[in-house]
Amino acid sequence: MKSLILFGIRGMAAYAYHANVLNYEDAEVNQFFCEALSKIGYEESTEALLSTVLKTGEINLKCMALLDKANTETYGTPEPTDVTLTVEKGPFIVVTGHDLKDLQLLLEQTEGKGINIYTHGEMLPAHAYPFLKKYSHLKGNFGTAWQNQQKEFDHLPAPILYTTNCLMPPKSSYADRVFTTEVVAFPGAVHIDEKKDFTPLIEKALELGGYKEDQMFSGINGGKKVTTGFGHAAILSHAGTVVEAVKSGAIRHFFLVAGCDGAKPGRNYYTEFVKQTPSDSIVLTLACGKFRFNDLDLGEIGGLPRLMDMGQCNDAYGAIQVAVALADAFGCSVNELPLSFVLSWYEQKAVCILLTLLHLGIKNIRLGPSLPAFLSPNILNFLVENYGIAPITTPEEDIKALMNQ
């Protein structure tokens, strides 16, 4: 129980930090960190700790709402946007992590200098924000999820800016072009301090020069572009179409396939799951786990793409808003919707999102590639009995079971 609380507030702290960078705070969120740490520090009954576990989910929902407000009021409401995977010739910089403010400042400082900017990993959704899209040198996305960086950055003729914690020890082939900022740092890497002067990064980009010719890269499944920006506002703007499609039978099921990616064997489950979803289903996704399948073309239903990327991991808030709105439209609970949650977890932000779903009473979540080792048998049994949480099995079996619930 204490581990659930600790990992949950660690994830929530990341969201609160990103909101704070944009000058958004919530006193209740800040106060809860103290309350939760106090619960961890003393002996408490299982019942008291369970209450705090669920409250962590409740407060995290408010924290994600705060960050959603901070991002949209600062950068505009995300719009569905096609993002190329081609890297143009010439100097460029790759930006990875989660921090939109750092990307904004870098775009401002590189404007007109002949340097293109490419996102990586969880920065992909930045392309959907109107304020950031206005920069013509924000060109596209390079690479996939965090665990592939040592391969993808090998001999990269460009510097990489790390804005958050998704850093693996750099290989010697690119260690001299690793730059960090904010809460992430690494021995030997140049750290950009709070003054946010990206001159060393810019100079390194010009020195390295980039590729001599355009480079056409592809996603894990061979796709040449990806699409992002299907936040809750974009999806709910088509709510009428979605509701009618469900009523007519054109849409039979929704799957939220989301969460962290990682190197552990078995994560190709999520690729196969999405490939095997029925043609009359919609797949919503978010966070870096989507790179397993976000370059797939699943076609459309009634003009809506079957695969919709809602954004970063914190945009789970948007997925919740969509689910609640659909439940209201159909006059039922979220658990009664033809909607299934198939989640991948790796670190603490996935834990706090899971706790939010539990707080909301969401049941029958599939979780993988394995269940968290820090869950004791008693806690695991509680989650199974009360929330129907189950480990993933095979795509075929899980799709069949979820469609028949």
C-alpha positions in Angstrom: 0.0 0.0 0.0 2.8 2.4 1.0 4.6 1.7 -2.3 1.4 2.4 -4.3 1.1 5.8 -2.5 4.8 6.6 -2.9 5.0 5.8 -6.6 1.7 7.5 -7.1 2.8 10.8 -5.6 6.1 10.6 -7.4 4.2 10.5 -10.7 1.9 13.3 -9.6 4.8 15.4 -8.6 6.1 15.3 -12.1 2.7 16.6 -13.4 2.6 19.3 -10.7 6.1 20.4 -11.6 5.3 20.8 -15.3 2.3 22.9 -14.4 4.4 24.9 -12.0 6.9 25.7 -14.8 3.9 27.4 -16.6 3.0 29.2 -13.4 0.0 27.1 -12.5 -0.4 25.7 -9.0 -3.1 24.1 -6.9 -3.0 24.4 -3.1 -4.9 21.2 -2.5 -2.5 19.2 -4.7 0.5 20.7 -3.0 -0.9 20.0 0.5 -1.6 16.4 -0.4 2.1 15.6 -1.0 2.6 16.4 2.7 -0.4 14.4 3.8 0.6 11.3 1.7 4.2 11.4 2.9 2.9 11.5 6.5 0.8 8.4 5.9 3.9 6.6 4.5 6.0 7.6 7.5 3.8 6.1 10.2 2.2 2.8 10.9 -1.3 2.9 9.5 -4.1 0.3 9.2 -4.7 -1.3 5.8 -8.1 0.5 5.6 -6.4 3.9 6.3 -3.8 3.3 3.7 -6.3 2.1 1.1 -8.2 5.4 1.7 -5.0 7.3 0.9 -4.3 5.2 -2.1 -7.6 6.1 -3.6 -7.2 9.7 -2.5 -3.9 9.8 -4.4 -5.9 8.9 -7.5 -8.5 11.6 -6.7 -5.9 14.3 -6.2 -3.9 13.2 -9.3 -7.0 13.7 -11.4 -7.1 17.3 -10.2 -3.4 17.6 -10.9 -3.8 16.3 -14.4 -6.6 18.7 -14.9 -4.4 21.5 -13.7 -1.7 20.5 -16.2 -4.2 20.2 -19.0 -5.4 23.7 -18.2 -1.8 25.0 -18.1 -0.9 23.5 -21.4 -4.0 24.5 -23.3 -4.2 28.1 -21.9 -0.5 28.6 -22.7 -0.2 26.8 -26.0 -3.7 26.5 -27.3 -6.1 23.5 -27.8 -4.3 20.6 -29.5 -5.4 19.9 -33.1 -5.1 16.7 -35.1 -1.8 17.0 -36.9 0.2 14.8 -39.2 3.9 14.6 -38.2 6.6 13.6 -40.6 9.3 11.2 -39.7 11.7 12.5 -42.4 14.7 14.6 -41.1 15.7 17.3 -43.6 19.3 17.9 -44.5 21.2 20.5 -42.5 21.7 21.3 -38.8 19.0 20.1 -36.3 18.3 19.5 -32.7 16.4 16.6 -31.1 14.3 17.4 -28.0 13.2 14.6 -25.8 11.3 14.4 -22.5 8.0 16.1 -21.6 8.6 19.8 -21.0 6.8 22.0 -23.5 8.2 25.2 -22.0 11.8 24.1 -22.8 10.7 23.4 -26.4 9.1 26.8 -26.7 12.3 28.6 -25.4 14.5 26.5 -27.8 12.2 27.3 -30.8 12.4 31.0 -29.9 16.2 31.0 -29.7 16.8 29.0 -32.9 14.3 30.9 -35.1 16.0 32.2 -38.2 19.3 30.4 -37.5 18.9 27.6 -40.0 18.4 24.9 -37.4 15.5 22.6 -37.5 13.9 21.1 -34.4 12.6 17.5 -34.1 10.7 16.0 -31.2 11.5 12.6 -29.7 9.4 10.3 -27.4 6.8 12.1 -25.3 7.5 15.4 -27.0 5.7 14.2 -30.1 2.3 15.8 -29.0 3.9 19.2 -29.0 3.3 19.3 -32.8 -0.5 19.6 -32.1 -0.4 22.8 -30.0 -1.2 25.9 -32.2 1.4 28.2 -30.4 4.2 25.7 -31.1 3.0 24.8 -34.6 3.5 28.3 -35.7 7.3 27.8 -35.7 8.1 26.6 -39.2 11.4 25.0 -38.1 9.5 22.6 -35.8 9.8 20.0 -38.5 8.8 16.5 -37.4 9.6 13.7 -35.0 12.8 11.6 -34.8 12.9 8.1 -33.3 10.5 6.3 -31.0 10.3 5.7 -27.3 12.9 6.3 -24.6 14.3 2.7 -24.4 15.5 2.9 -28.0 17.6 6.0 -27.6 21.0 4.3 -27.4 20.4 2.8 -30.8 18.6 5.8 -32.4 21.1 8.4 -31.2 24.1 6.4 -32.1 26.4 8.6 -34.2 23.5 11.1 -34.6 24.9 14.3 -36.3 23.0 16.5 -34.0 22.7 17.4 -30.3 19.9 16.1 -28.1 18.2 18.1 -25.4 16.8 16.1 -22.5 14.1 18.0 -20.6 13.0 15.2 -18.2 14.1 11.9 -16.7 14.0 9.7 -19.8 17.8 9.5 -20.1 19.8 6.3 -20.5 23.6 6.4 -20.1 24.9 7.8 -23.4 27.1 5.7 -25.6 30.5 7.3 -26.5 29.3 7.8 -30.1 27.0 10.6 -29.0 27.9 11.5 -25.4 29.5 14.8 -26.5 26.1 15.9 -27.9 23.9 15.2 -24.9 22.5 18.4 -23.2 20.3 18.4 -20.2 18.1 20.9 -18.4 15.7 21.3 -15.6 15.6 18.2 -13.3 17.6 15.9 -15.5 21.4 15.8 -15.5 24.2 13.3 -16.3 27.9 13.3 -15.5 29.9 14.9 -18.3 26.8 16.3 -20.1 26.4 20.0 -20.5 23.6 21.2 -18.3 21.5 24.3 -19.3 20.7 26.1 -16.1 17.7 28.1 -15.1 18.8 31.1 -17.3 17.8 28.9 -20.3 20.6 30.1 -22.6 20.7 27.4 -25.3 23.7 28.9 -27.0 26.0 25.8 -26.4 23.3 23.6 -27.8 22.9 25.8 -30.9 26.6 26.0 -31.5 26.9 22.2 -31.3 24.1 21.8 -33.8 25.8 24.2 -36.2 29.2 22.4 -35.6 27.8 18.9 -36.3 25.9 20.1 -39.4 23.2 17.4 -39.5 22.7 15.1 -42.4 24.0 15.9 -45.9 20.8 14.8 -47.5 17.2 14.3 -46.3 16.8 11.1 -44.3 13.5 9.2 -44.6 12.9 7.3 -41.3 10.0 5.1 -40.4 8.1 4.0 -37.4 8.5 0.5 -35.8 6.0 -0.9 -38.3 7.3 0.9 -41.4 5.0 3.9 -41.4 6.4 7.2 -42.7 4.3 9.5 -40.6 2.4 9.6 -37.4 -0.6 11.6 -36.2 -1.2 13.3 -32.9 -3.5 15.9 -31.4 -6.7 14.0 -30.7 -7.1 15.5 -27.3 -10.5 15.5 -25.5 -11.6 18.8 -27.2 -10.9 17.4 -30.6 -12.6 14.1 -30.0 -15.6 15.7 -28.2 -16.1 18.1 -31.1 -17.2 15.0 -33.0 -19.3 13.7 -30.1 -22.5 13.6 -32.2 -20.8 11.6 -34.9 -19.4 9.2 -32.4 -22.7 8.7 -30.6 -24.5 8.0 -33.8 -21.8 5.6 -35.0 -22.2 3.6 -31.8 -26.0 3.6 -32.0 -25.9 2.5 -35.7 -23.3 -0.2 -34.9 -20.6 1.3 -37.0 -18.5 1.6 -33.8 -18.8 -1.5 -31.6 -16.0 -0.9 -29.1 -13.4 1.5 -27.9 -10.0 0.5 -26.6 -7.7 2.8 -24.7 -4.3 1.2 -25.3 -1.9 3.4 -23.4 1.0 3.7 -21.0 4.7 3.5 -20.8 7.0 1.7 -23.1 10.1 -0.3 -22.0 12.6 -2.9 -23.1 11.2 -5.9 -21.4 10.2 -8.7 -23.7 6.5 -9.1 -24.2 5.7 -5.5 -25.0 5.1 -6.4 -28.7 1.8 -7.6 -27.3 0.5 -4.1 -27.6 1.5 -3.9 -31.3 -0.3 -7.1 -32.0 -3.3 -6.1 -29.9 -3.8 -3.0 -31.9 -3.3 -4.7 -35.2 -6.0 -7.3 -34.3 -8.6 -4.9 -33.0 -11.8 -5.3 -35.1 -12.4 -2.9 -37.9 -15.5 -1.6 -36.1 -13.5 -0.4 -33.1 -11.7 2.8 -32.2 -8.2 2.7 -30.5 -7.3 5.7 -28.3 -3.7 6.0 -27.2 -1.4 8.2 -25.2 2.1 8.2 -23.6 5.2 6.6 -25.1 3.8 3.1 -25.3 2.0 4.3 -28.5 5.3 4.1 -30.5 4.7 0.4 -30.7 1.9 1.0 -33.1 1.3 4.7 -33.8 2.6 4.5 -37.4 0.0 1.9 -38.3 -2.8 2.9 -40.7 -6.0 1.4 -39.3 -8.3 3.2 -41.6 -11.4 5.3 -40.6 -14.9 4.9 -39.4 -17.3 7.6 -40.5 -14.5 10.0 -41.3 -12.8 9.5 -38.0 -9.4 7.7 -37.8 -9.6 4.4 -36.0 -6.3 5.2 -34.2 -6.2 8.5 -32.3 -3.2 9.7 -30.3 -4.5 11.8 -27.4 -1.0 13.0 -26.3 1.4 12.6 -23.4 0.8 10.4 -20.4 -0.8 13.2 -18.4 -3.4 13.4 -21.2 -5.0 10.4 -19.6 -7.1 13.2 -18.1 -8.5 13.8 -21.6 -9.3 10.1 -22.1 -11.2 10.3 -18.8 -13.1 13.3 -20.0 -14.1 11.5 -23.2 -15.2 8.5 -21.3 -17.3 10.5 -18.9 -18.9 12.5 -21.8 -19.8 9.3 -23.7 -21.3 7.9 -20.5 -23.4 11.0 -20.1 -24.5 10.8 -23.7 -25.7 7.2 -23.3 -27.1 7.7 -19.8 -24.9 5.0 -18.3 -21.7 4.6 -16.2 -18.2 4.5 -17.7 -18.0 0.8 -16.8 -21.2 0.1 -18.9 -19.7 1.7 -22.0 -18.2 -0.5 -24.8 -14.8 0.7 -23.6 -11.8 -1.3 -22.4 -8.6 -0.1 -20.8 -5.4 -2.0 -21.8 -2.5 -0.4 -20.1 1.3 -0.8 -20.1 3.2 0.4 -17.1 6.9 1.0 -16.3 7.3 3.9 -13.9 5.5 6.1 -11.4 3.4 8.2 -13.7 1.7 5.1 -14.9 1.0 4.2 -11.3 -0.7 7.5 -10.5 -2.8 7.2 -13.6 -3.9 3.7 -12.5 -4.8 5.0 -9.1 -6.9 7.7 -10.7 -8.8 5.1 -12.7 -9.3 3.1 -9.5 -10.6 6.3 -7.7 -13.1 6.7 -10.5 -14.2 3.1 -10.1 -13.0 1.9 -13.5 -13.1 -1.9 -13.6 -11.7 -4.7 -15.7 -8.4 -3.0 -16.6 -5.9 -5.2 -18.4 -2.3 -4.4 -17.2 1.0 -5.5 -18.5 3.5 -6.6 -19.6 3.6 -7.9 -16.0 1.9 -6.9 -12.8 3.9 -4.5 -10.5 6.2 -6.6 -8.2 5.7 -4.2 -5.3 2.1 -5.3 -5.0 1.7 -7.8 -2.2 -0.5 -10.9 -2.8 -3.1 -9.4 -0.5 -3.2 -6.1 -2.3 -3.3 -7.8 -5.6 -6.1 -10.0 -4.6 -8.0 -6.9 -3.4 -7.6 -5.2 -6.8 -8.6 -8.3 -8.6 -11.7 -8.9 -6.5 -12.9 -5.3 -6.3 -11.8 -3.8 -9.6 -11.3 -6.8 -11.9 -7.7 -5.9 -12.7 -6.1 -8.7 -14.7 -2.8 -9.3 -16.4 -2.6 -9.3 -20.1 -2.6 -12.8 -21.7 -2.6 -12.9 -25.5 -4.1 -10.3 -27.9 -6.6 -12.8 -29.3 -7.9 -13.9 -25.9 -8.0 -10.4 -24.4 -9.8 -8.9 -27.3 -12.4 -11.7 -27.3 -12.9 -11.3 -23.5 -13.1 -7.5 -23.6 -15.5 -7.4 -26.5 -17.8 -9.9 -24.7 -18.0 -8.1 -21.4 
